[in-house]
Amino acid sequence: MNPHARSRSLPPEGALGGFGRPSATEAMNANLKPLRRQRGATLVVGMVMLAMLGMIGVVSYAVASMEDRMVGNTREGMRAFESAEASLRDCEAPLGGVGSLPNFNGTGGMYEAAAISVMPRWQSVDWNNADQVRVLASELPEVGRQPRCIVEQISMVDEMPIDGAVSGPQVLVQQTVFRVTSMGYGRNVAARVQLQSTFRRQ
């Protein structure tokens, strides 16, 4: 043996997988690390997608609920308008024709108009009190409260007759002016419509 030769120890075969090459275990671990990172990214993307789908579902439900409420409010408004119109015609009925007029003493919703300096009857009357208004006799279905109306006899004016001559002496006739106000309700009494008309009787 050469006394000047140096001995060198080699690592065990398992450490380098055969003198400098990685072992099978190390190679497997090296291949698993990218897979673990991919699984983590997939989990994050999945959670983001679930959150977005949840938000879309919540927004869709809110929009559908709002549309249902809008449709319901429109339907209630139409129902209240129709009941108010029916009551308006009901109060105009005794004013037309050639028969005698009712007494305007506050009975059955018939009033003399208040002075100009005083609040008009249609604003001061208690619409919830059936004794102060004229309630529609024929009950309407699907309304929370039956429609009602009042009549105010405003004044008497001199006007030309409707079928009068267009030439020669004109004879004026006396006409009575009335203000008719009605209140209609939907299924919910909070949904209400008030209508008003001016009626003349010769």
FENUR-V968707 format. One record per backbone hydrogen bond with DSSP energy under -1.0 kcal/mol. NH is the residue of the N-H (numbers start at 0). CO is the residue of the C=O. If there is no record, write none. Layout:
nh: [NH & NH]
co: [CO & CO]
This chain:
nh: [4 & 17 & 26 & 27 & 28 & 29 & 30 & 31 & 32 & 35 & 36 & 37 & 38 & 39 & 40 & 41 & 42 & 43 & 44 & 45 & 46 & 47 & 48 & 49 & 50 & 51 & 52 & 53 & 54 & 55 & 56 & 57 & 58 & 59 & 60 & 61 & 62 & 63 & 64 & 65 & 66 & 67 & 68 & 69 & 70 & 71 & 72 & 73 & 74 & 75 & 76 & 77 & 78 & 79 & 80 & 81 & 82 & 83 & 84 & 85 & 86 & 87 & 88 & 89 & 90 & 91 & 92 & 94 & 104 & 105 & 109 & 110 & 112 & 117 & 122 & 123 & 124 & 128 & 131 & 133 & 135 & 143 & 147 & 148 & 149 & 150 & 151 & 152 & 153 & 156 & 158 & 163 & 172 & 174 & 175 & 176 & 177 & 178 & 179 & 180 & 181 & 182 & 183 & 185 & 190 & 192 & 194 & 196 & 198 & 200]
co: [1 & 12 & 22 & 23 & 24 & 25 & 26 & 27 & 28 & 31 & 32 & 33 & 34 & 35 & 36 & 37 & 38 & 39 & 40 & 41 & 42 & 43 & 44 & 45 & 46 & 47 & 48 & 49 & 50 & 51 & 52 & 53 & 54 & 55 & 56 & 57 & 58 & 59 & 60 & 61 & 62 & 63 & 64 & 65 & 66 & 67 & 68 & 69 & 70 & 71 & 72 & 73 & 74 & 75 & 76 & 77 & 78 & 79 & 80 & 81 & 82 & 83 & 84 & 85 & 86 & 87 & 88 & 91 & 102 & 109 & 106 & 150 & 152 & 114 & 119 & 119 & 120 & 125 & 128 & 148 & 146 & 185 & 182 & 133 & 180 & 108 & 178 & 110 & 176 & 174 & 172 & 160 & 158 & 156 & 200 & 154 & 198 & 151 & 196 & 149 & 194 & 147 & 192 & 190 & 187 & 183 & 181 & 179 & 177 & 175]
